[in-house]
Amino acid sequence: MNARALLEGLRFTDSLFPSGGYAFSSGLEAAVQGGAVKNSDQLARYVEDLLRGGMSRREVLAAKRANQAGAGGSLESALQTDRELDSAKLGRNSRLASRQMGRQVIRIAADQFRRSTILSTYRDAVESEQTPGHMAVSFGLTLGANGWEAEETAAAFLYQSAAGFVSAAMRLCSIGQREGQQVLGAWLPLIDRISREVDTNERMCSWSPVQDIYAMRHGGLEWRLFRS
C-alpha cells in the first residue's frame, strides 16, 4: 500500500471522522448497568468474546467481502453482503446504529472520491433505501476502492470497533486512559489473527448471545448516556 492510500483510509478510522460512533456503546452501557462489566478485566473478556464469536464472521466477513467488491467494482456483491449482514444482526438498535454510521461513511466517501463510480452508485442505493448501508460494508467498500487489501481493512475495522469500546468504557466505569490503552494493546494479537483467518467464502454467522442480549436491553434502561 502506498502512503497516499494509507492516509486516505486512516481518515475513516480516526475518532475525528463524523460517523457518529461516539454516540453508540453497542450494548456496553447495558452490560455496565447490569453488572457484567465493572473493570478492565471484565471489559477485556466481554469485548474479546464479541470479537471472536460475534464480529469475526459477521462484520469482519462483510468488511472483507465489501473490500473485494470495492477493489473489483462489483456493486452486486456489496449489495448482497449488505442485505446478508442486515439479516444477521439480531437486535433492532444494533441494526439501526450500524446503518446510521454506514450511511454517513458512504456519503462522505462518495462525495470526496468522485472518481469511484462504485462508491457513488452504492451511496445512491443506500439513499433510495435499496440497501441498508451497514457500517462494515460502507467501510470495506471505501477502503477497497482506495487500494487497501482485505486483511488491512478488516484489521482497521476491528481496531476502530475495539477503540470505540474502550472510549465508551472510560465514560461508563472507572477505567482511565492508561488502563484503556493497556486493554486495547492486549487485543492487537487477536485483531491481527481474526483479520487474517476469516475466509470470505464462509457463511456469515455469529454467536455472542450475552452481548446481543445486553444490546437489546439498552432501549429499556431507565437512564442512558448512549443511543444504543
N, C-alpha and C positions, 0 to 999 in steps of 0.2 A: 504494500500500500504506500502511495506517495504521501508526502506531508500535507498537500492541499486536501486530498481525500480524507485524511485523518482529521484535520481541523474542521472540515465541513461536517463530518459525522459527530465529532465531540460536542458541537454546539447543541445537538439534540439530546445529549446525555447530561448536560450541565444543569445545575439547580436553577440557573438564571432563565432557562428556557421556559416559556409560558404555557406549559402543558396543563397546569392546574393540579399537578400531582401532589403539591403540598397540602391540598385540602382533603386528601384521602388517606386513611390508615390501613385499608384492606383488611378490616376486621380486627386489627390490633387493639383499637380502643375498647372494643367489647371484651377482648381477652384480658386486658388490664383490669377493667372494672369487674370482670368475672373471677379474678384472682389467679388466672393461668400464667400471667406474665407479671412478675414483680421486680425482677432484677436482670442483669445482663446474661446470666447463665440460662435463665428461663427464656429470655428473648432469643438467645442463640438456638436453643432446641426447637422453639416454636417456628422460627424462620427456616432453619435447616430442613425441618420436616416438610415445610411447604415447598421449598426449592426442589427437594428430591422427589416427593410424591405428587405435588400439585402442579408446579410450574414447568418442570423439566420436560414432560411430554404433552404439555398443553401450550402455554405461552412461548416457551423456548422453541418447540417444534414449529409453531406458527411463525415465529420471527425468522427462523432459518428458511422455511419454505418461501416466505414473503421476500426474503433477501434474494433467493434464487430467481424469483419472479421479477424482481426489480432489475436484477442484472441481465436477465434474458428478455425482458419486455413482455412477459406473459401475464396479461391482466386477468385472464380467466382463472389461472392458477391462484392468484391472490384473492380473487373473489370467493372461490371455493373454500380456501383456507379460512377466510374471514367468517363465512357462514358456519363452518365447522366449529370454529372457536366459540362463536356465539352460542351454539348448542351445548358445548362442553362446559360452559361457565354456569354453575347451578344457581347462584344467588342473583337476584334481580339487581341489588345495589352494586354488586361487583361488575355485572354486565354494563350497567349504565356508566359507572366510573371509567371503565376501560374504553367504552365508546366515546365518552366526552374527551378524554385525553388523546385518543387516537385521532379524532376529528380535528383537534387543534394542531396536532403534529402534521397531518397531511395538508391542512390549509396553508400552513406556513411553508412547508416543503414545496408544494406545488407553485406557490407564489414566488419563492426565491430560486427555484431550479426550473425555470420555464422551458429550458431546452429538453427536459424529460417529459415526453408525452405520456408515459405510463403513470407518472405522479399526478398530472392534471386530470387524466381520464379517471383514475381511481378516486380523486377528490370529487369529481363530478358525480360519480356513482354513489359516494357517501352522502353528498349534499342532497341528492334526489332520493335518498333512502332505498337505493337498490341493494346496498350492502351496509352492514353495521359500522364498519370503520374502527375496528378494535386497535388498541394501542400497539400490541405486538406486531400486527400486520402493517400498520402505518409506519412504524419504526423500522421494521425489517425491509419494507419496500423502499423507503427513503435511503437507508444506508446501502442497500444493494444497488440502487441507481447511481450512487456516488462512489462506487468502487470498493466497498467493504466486502470481505468474504463472510460466509455464513457463520463460521465459528467466531469471528471477531464481533459480528453483530449480536450473536447470542450472548457472548460474554459481556458486551456493553449493556445489553438489555437487563441481564441478571444483576450486574453491578448497580445499575441505576435503581432497580427494584429494591435491592438489599440496602442501599444507601437511604432510600425512602423510608424503610422500616426503622432504621437507626434514627433518622431525623424525627419520625413520629414518636418513637420510644423516649427520646430526650424531652419531649413535651408532655408525655403521659406519665412517666415514672422517674425514679431517682437514678437516671443514667446520665453521666456527664459526657463532654466531648471526647476526652481522652479514652474513657471506657468504651464509648461508642466506636472509636477508631480501632480499638483492640478487637472488638467483636467483628467489625467489618473486615479487618485484615485476616482474621481467622477463617472467614468464609471464602477467601480468594481461591484456595486449592479446590474447594467444592465447586465454585463457579466455573473454574477452568475445566474441571473434569466433565461437568454436565454439558458445557458448551461444545466439547469435543465428541462426547459419546452419543448425544441424541441424534438418531438417524431419521432423516426426513421421510424415509419410506415407511416408517412405523405408523400405526394407527394412533390418532390423537386420543389421549385418555388422561385421567388424573385420579389421585387418591390422597386427599388431605381433608378428611371429614371434620377434624377438630377445627381447622381454620375456616372451612366452609360454614360450619355451624355458627361460629362467632361472627363471621361476616354477615350472616343472615340475621343475627340477633341485634346488630348495630342499630337498625332502624327503630327498635323498641326501647333503646336506652332512655332513661329519664333525663339525662343531660349529655350533650355531645360537643366535643371540640372539633371533630372531623365530620365530613359529609357522609363517609362510609368507612 
